Amino acid sequence: MTVYEGSSAGRPDRRIGRAARRHLDLLTNSGSLMGTTIVTSVLGFAYWWVAARAFPADVVGHASAAVSALTLVGTLSMFGMGTLLISELPRLPGREWNFIATCLLVATTAATVGGLIYVALARFAIPGLRRSVGSAPMTLLLIAGVIITATTLVLDDGLLGLMSGPLQLLRNTYFSVAKLIGLGVLAVLPFSVRPGHVLATWVVSALVSVLLLAVSLRRRGLSAAVRPDWSLLRGRLGQALEHNALNLALFVPRTMQPLVVAAVISPAATAAFYTMYMIWSFTTMLPNNLATTLFAATAGNMAALRAKVRMALLVSFGLGVPASLVLAAVARPVMGLFGPQYATLAGPALSILALAYPVVVFRPLYFAIARVMGRVRRASVFAVFAGVAELAAAWYGGTRDDLTGLALWLTAVFVLEGLFTAPTVLRVALRRPGAPGHAPGRHRLPQQRKPPAETLVENQS
């Protein structure tokens, strides 16, 4: 090696390039998750824009209520199977698709029961939801939607567990494009459109996306059997329940935030808050997706955890902090795009939440590390307390000073969460290789991971 070659090899751009190549799985799969969020958000906005322009408001309202119901019940019906796939697939070389098929069947069963329970409650116990259930055909369509939602969400996690994130991006792209095309066709047909017709575009498109993905997988050389194998669940159901409890503790409180705003402020503030919260959630998409991929990439490879966490922190702070500072500066004009009232009500609140980004980074990484290290129960307890604290802060802040006070009190809770989670994340990131507590055996983790989907990823590339 010449003197020039030796010195140039240490240049910052060369070091960054080498680091990016070493963590290509983390960056590629988290990038595919971000791509999925962008594609589904943009095309989802277009979908509902076309629906609002083409159909009466009551039709769109009932259809959107049905879609919200099938999304919520379908997500709850995953029963921890998606997270279990991410955790266990590296331990089952050669049997990955049998395990995926088994988890899909469990989710399908849970979704069928969940859909029936929701329909019964909506039809007989909650009059406000009765019209969203509709006639018998729409009821059956709604139950089918719950089932296909649960199974596709579990399938997406299975693809991520195979480190084939681009394939779940492909499936979600199929789904988003198909439902938009279906809605466009429905808009030009010469008959009166009902909520069930709009719901059908959603359900049928989800099914089409799975069929198209199956074709894509077969073209990429997937010929293995996909029959369920119930023996693979032996000894793993307890782990699935633990992951499901953590998923619920993370999912439920934040979905209840708009309900808190509606209860303590006003409908106008609820609309502004919902828009603001979606924009802010979009900025936190980076650490959230990196954390999900971190879990998938290190579930069977404890030795890689330290380096992956460091890369996730580097990307989260290097890209996310500048973006959050820009958002804080232009928050009012951004909210003004939705109307002057939105800017007045939620502009300052969005700036406050954007400035809280640095402390928010540690939370998702903490939960990913807890899953890898088998500390799911402890993480679930923290998630419950954190969720209750966030809801209480939103309630108290909203009653004191509208959305601005709500954002301030939420930020205070985020700071406390960061103080609790940052030491664990930094301890893992800064731990020296071979240091005490770094050995995989302490957490009963398997041997070095060999990604089972190398062929799929290479063929797709």
Buried (B, 14 or more C-beta within 10 A) or exposed (E): EEEEEEEEEEEEEEEEEEBEEBBEBBBBBBBBBBBBBEBBBEBEEBBBEBBEEBBEEEBBBBBBBBBEBBBBBBBBBBBBBBBBBBBBBBBBBEBBBBBBBBBBBBBBBBBBEBBBEBBEEBBEEEEEBEBBBBEEEBBEBBBBBBBBBBBBBBBBBBBBBBBBBBBBBBBBBBBBBBBBEBBBEBBEEEEEBBBBBBBBBBBBBBBBBBEBBEEBBEEBEBEEEBEBBEEBBEEBEEBBBBBBBBBBBBBBBEEBBBEBBBEBBEEEBBBBBBBBBEBBEBBBBBBBBBBBBBBBBBBBBBBBBBBBBBBBBBBBBEEBEEBBBEBBEBBBEBBBEBBEBBBBBBBBBBBBBBBBBBBBBBBBBBBBBBBBBBBBEEBBEBBBEBBEBBBEBBBBBBEEBBBBBBBBBBBBBBBBBBEBBBEBBBBBBEBEEEEEEBEBEEEEBBEEBEBBBEEBBEBBE
